[in-house]
């Protein structure tokens, strides 16, 4: 019986990569897989944690998930000829096979979501599932997973570059804030404002000496406190609001009454800097520097109006 082209692709996909190469047993925090020592064709299935790790490792990336409408500092690490596709919401095994990868890399959050919803079968292709750098333990996760792949020195180098960026930016941040607080928040629709209290972003803020606003609402498992537009008093002591996805609430009078927003001290953050490791953390430091410049402009405008 002859198989249709699509079924042939799936059959070949399940058979695994054609070219044999030296492998090792990767093991970190309960995840174990037989992976290539020196991968040559790496497909990164997401564009945040997985891509940050692959870029940090210096893997030769031949394809990655990509949102063409979003700027990402990680673009500099993706070869011009690499395929950039909107992949993570509708993962496609046939498309993966067509790229002839010898290693798949993906963040744990997306991987678990696909598995729980039977959305993607990797067959026998080697998969590196990267624990997401989404909270205060991002440094430990990064160092541990890089070391597990034999890349400890590279991790140390990138973390040193991050520390250098923090040391350079810290005096700028301290001068702009002068002891005042910052609110870091996501807007999850018109009726849900998620204040970040224990996330990747607040961890970098802490390294910069920034005191972030923390309210009294119960904290979610992923480090947020959720507020309705009617309960935004939590923002009243923030000299600066740093936010993501603000469009849904931007015109709401309750949002506009937040003192920092009312005086123009609101900075829209880069989505690509929400999760990650050393490369993303370093870029986030520069984001904080830009936010401080905006704060100083708002301060000067307010002073001139007095």
C-alpha positions in Angstrom: 0.0 0.0 0.0 1.3 3.4 -0.9 1.3 6.1 1.7 0.1 9.7 1.0 3.0 12.3 1.2 1.8 13.6 4.6 1.8 10.1 6.0 5.2 9.4 4.6 6.5 12.6 6.4 5.0 11.5 9.7 6.4 8.0 9.3 9.9 9.4 8.7 9.5 11.8 11.5 8.7 9.0 14.0 11.7 7.1 12.7 14.0 9.9 14.0 16.9 11.8 12.6 18.6 10.1 9.7 22.2 11.1 10.5 23.8 9.3 13.5 26.2 11.3 15.7 27.8 11.3 19.1 25.3 11.7 21.9 25.3 12.0 25.7 22.7 11.6 28.4 21.5 15.0 29.4 20.0 15.1 32.9 18.7 18.1 34.9 16.1 18.2 37.6 14.3 15.0 36.6 14.4 15.5 32.9 16.7 13.0 31.0 17.2 12.6 27.3 19.8 11.3 24.9 21.0 14.4 23.0 23.7 15.2 20.4 26.9 16.4 21.8 27.4 18.9 19.0 24.0 19.5 17.3 24.3 20.9 13.8 20.6 21.7 12.9 18.6 23.0 15.8 14.9 23.8 15.6 13.8 26.0 18.5 10.1 25.4 19.1 9.4 28.6 21.1 10.8 32.1 20.9 11.4 32.9 24.6 13.1 30.5 27.0 14.0 27.9 24.4 15.4 30.5 22.0 17.4 32.3 24.8 19.0 28.9 25.8 19.8 27.9 22.3 21.3 31.3 21.5 23.3 31.2 24.8 24.6 27.7 24.0 25.7 28.8 20.5 23.6 26.2 18.8 23.3 26.4 15.0 19.6 27.5 14.7 17.9 26.5 11.4 14.3 27.4 12.5 12.5 29.0 15.3 9.1 30.1 16.4 8.7 33.8 15.6 6.2 36.6 15.8 7.1 39.0 13.0 5.2 41.8 14.8 7.3 41.7 17.9 10.8 43.0 18.3 13.2 40.6 20.0 16.8 41.1 21.1 17.3 37.4 20.3 16.9 38.1 16.6 20.7 38.9 16.5 21.3 35.2 17.3 19.1 33.7 14.7 20.9 33.3 11.3 19.3 35.3 8.5 18.6 32.1 6.5 16.8 30.4 9.4 13.1 29.7 9.0 11.0 32.1 11.2 7.5 30.8 11.7 4.5 31.3 14.0 4.8 27.8 15.5 4.0 27.6 19.2 0.2 28.0 19.0 -0.2 25.3 16.2 2.9 23.1 16.4 3.3 21.0 13.2 5.3 17.8 13.2 5.5 17.7 9.4 6.9 21.1 9.2 9.5 20.2 11.8 10.6 17.2 9.9 10.9 19.2 6.7 13.6 21.2 8.3 15.7 18.0 9.0 16.7 19.0 12.6 19.0 16.9 14.8 17.8 18.6 18.0 14.6 20.3 19.1 14.7 22.9 21.9 11.6 24.1 23.7 10.6 25.8 27.0 9.0 23.5 29.5 5.8 25.6 29.7 5.0 25.2 26.0 6.1 21.6 26.0 3.8 20.6 28.8 0.9 22.5 27.3 1.3 20.6 24.0 1.6 17.3 25.7 -1.4 17.8 27.9 -3.4 18.8 24.8 -2.0 16.1 22.5 -0.9 18.8 20.1 2.6 17.7 19.2 4.5 14.3 19.0 8.2 14.6 18.7 8.6 10.9 17.8 12.2 9.9 18.3 13.7 13.2 17.6 16.0 14.4 20.4 14.3 17.1 22.5 15.9 19.4 25.0 13.1 20.7 27.3 14.4 23.8 29.1 13.0 24.8 32.4 11.7 28.3 32.0 13.5 31.3 33.5 10.4 33.0 34.7 11.1 33.8 38.3 13.8 34.8 40.8 15.7 31.4 40.3 16.5 32.1 36.6 20.2 32.3 37.3 20.3 28.9 39.0 18.2 27.4 36.2 20.4 28.8 33.5 23.7 27.8 35.1 22.5 24.3 36.0 21.1 23.5 32.5 24.0 25.0 30.7 26.4 22.9 32.9 24.3 19.8 32.2 25.0 20.4 28.5 28.7 20.9 29.2 28.5 24.7 28.8 29.3 25.9 32.3 32.0 28.3 31.1 29.7 29.9 28.6 27.1 30.4 31.2 29.6 32.0 33.6 30.7 34.4 30.8 27.1 35.5 30.0 26.2 35.9 33.6 29.3 38.0 34.1 28.2 40.2 31.2 24.8 40.6 32.9 26.5 41.5 36.2 28.6 44.1 34.4 25.4 45.6 32.8 23.8 45.8 36.2 26.8 47.5 37.8 26.8 50.1 35.0 23.1 50.7 35.1 22.6 50.7 38.9 23.8 54.3 39.6 21.6 55.6 36.8 18.6 53.8 38.3 19.4 55.0 41.8 19.7 58.6 40.7 16.4 58.6 38.8 14.4 56.8 41.5 15.9 58.5 44.5 14.3 55.9 46.8 10.9 55.8 45.1 9.1 52.6 44.1 8.2 51.0 40.7 5.1 49.1 39.8 5.7 46.3 37.3 2.5 44.9 35.8 0.8 43.0 33.0 -2.7 43.8 31.8 -4.6 40.6 31.1 -7.7 42.2 29.4 -9.8 45.2 30.4 -10.7 43.8 33.8 -7.6 42.1 35.0 -4.4 43.9 36.0 -1.6 41.5 37.1 1.0 43.1 39.4 4.3 41.3 39.2 5.7 40.5 42.6 8.0 37.5 42.1 8.8 37.1 38.4 11.9 37.2 36.1 11.4 41.0 35.7 11.1 41.7 39.4 14.2 39.6 40.0 16.2 41.8 37.6 14.7 44.9 39.2 15.9 43.7 42.6 19.4 43.3 41.2 19.3 46.9 40.1 18.3 48.0 43.6 14.7 48.8 42.6 12.0 48.5 45.3 8.9 47.2 43.5 5.3 47.7 44.6 3.7 44.7 46.4 0.0 44.7 47.3 -2.1 42.6 49.7 -3.8 40.3 47.2 -3.0 36.6 47.2 0.0 35.7 45.1 -0.5 33.3 42.2 1.8 30.3 41.7 3.6 32.2 38.9 4.3 35.3 41.0 1.5 37.8 40.3 -1.2 39.6 42.3 -4.5 40.2 40.3 -6.5 43.4 40.7 -9.6 44.7 39.0 -9.7 48.3 37.6 -11.6 49.3 40.7 -8.7 48.2 43.0 -5.8 50.1 41.6 -4.9 52.0 44.8 -2.1 49.5 45.0 -0.3 51.7 42.4 -0.6 55.0 44.2 2.9 54.9 45.7 4.6 54.1 42.4 6.8 56.8 40.9 6.9 54.7 37.7 4.6 52.1 36.2 6.2 49.6 33.9 3.5 47.6 32.0 2.8 45.1 29.3 -0.2 44.9 27.0 -1.7 48.1 28.4 -3.9 48.9 25.4 -7.0 47.2 26.8 -7.1 49.4 29.8 -5.3 52.5 28.7 -8.4 54.6 28.2 -10.1 53.6 31.4 -10.4 56.6 33.7 -9.5 54.4 36.7 -6.2 53.5 35.0 -5.5 57.1 34.0 -6.0 58.2 37.7 -2.9 56.3 38.8 -0.5 59.1 39.7 2.4 57.8 37.7 0.2 57.3 34.6 -1.4 60.7 35.0 2.0 62.4 34.9 3.4 60.4 32.0 5.6 58.1 34.0 4.4 54.9 32.4 6.8 52.7 30.3 5.6 50.0 28.0 7.9 47.0 28.3 9.2 44.7 25.6 7.3 41.4 25.6 10.4 39.5 24.6 12.0 40.4 27.9 9.3 38.7 30.0 11.1 35.4 30.5 14.6 34.2 29.9 18.1 33.8 31.0 21.3 36.0 30.8 20.8 37.3 27.3 17.3 38.5 28.1 18.2 39.7 31.5 20.9 41.9 30.1 18.5 43.4 27.5 16.0 43.9 30.3 18.6 46.0 32.2 18.7 48.3 29.2 14.9 48.4 29.2 15.1 49.6 32.8 17.6 52.3 31.8 15.1 53.6 29.1 12.4 53.6 31.7 14.5 55.7 34.0 15.0 58.2 31.2 11.2 58.4 30.8 10.8 58.9 34.5 13.3 61.8 34.5 11.4 63.4 31.7 8.1 63.1 33.6 9.8 64.5 36.7 11.2 67.5 34.8 7.8 68.2 33.2 6.1 68.1 36.5 8.6 70.4 38.1 8.3 72.9 35.2 4.5 73.0 35.6 4.7 73.9 39.3 
